[in-house]
Amino acid sequence: MIAAERRNVRPGSTSSFPKRAVASLPTFPWPRPITQDERDLFTEAFIEGRSDPQAARDAITFPEYHRPVRRIVAGHDDSIWLLRELDLANRVDLWEVYDAAGELEGRVEVRQGETRGDRAPWSQRLDLLRVTRDEAWGVTADEFDVPYLHRFRVRRDC
């Protein structure tokens, strides 16, 4: 079960009013193991630019499996957005959109972009600013950290 809460502040008011969306979302019976190639990629990205690369290499540890959900965002309409498990092979961020009852409503795939200041292979490609069950607004950055605003429509053919 996942509970997501967002707070609304009315214009001219200093108090906030919590709004809660609770859903039973699908479970994932077969977790995906982290491969040795992924461990090597993560390790190299982690030690890059460190003053003592060997100490950094010795310090990093890995779980046995990828987590099935990397991030949760509460929508402005009680939708729940989940950034699914890491897909390094295709470098695609898959966001799934659920209603408050836990029903899958659609998906958004983000194939390009990087988040500002973070080029690690495990980083998400898009910083979400505002989401609803119909669309998402977010920011990516290019190689010079120039921000770009994007609007994505939710694909409902899932």
Secondary structure, 3 states (H helix, E strand, C coil): CEEEEEEEECCCCCCEEEEEEEECCCCCCCCCECCHHHHHHHHHHHHCCCCCHHHHHHHCCCCCECCCEEEEEECCCCCEEEEECCCCCCCCEEEEEECCCCCEEEEEEECCCEECCECCCCCCCCEEEEECCCEEEEEEECCCCCEEEEEEECECCC
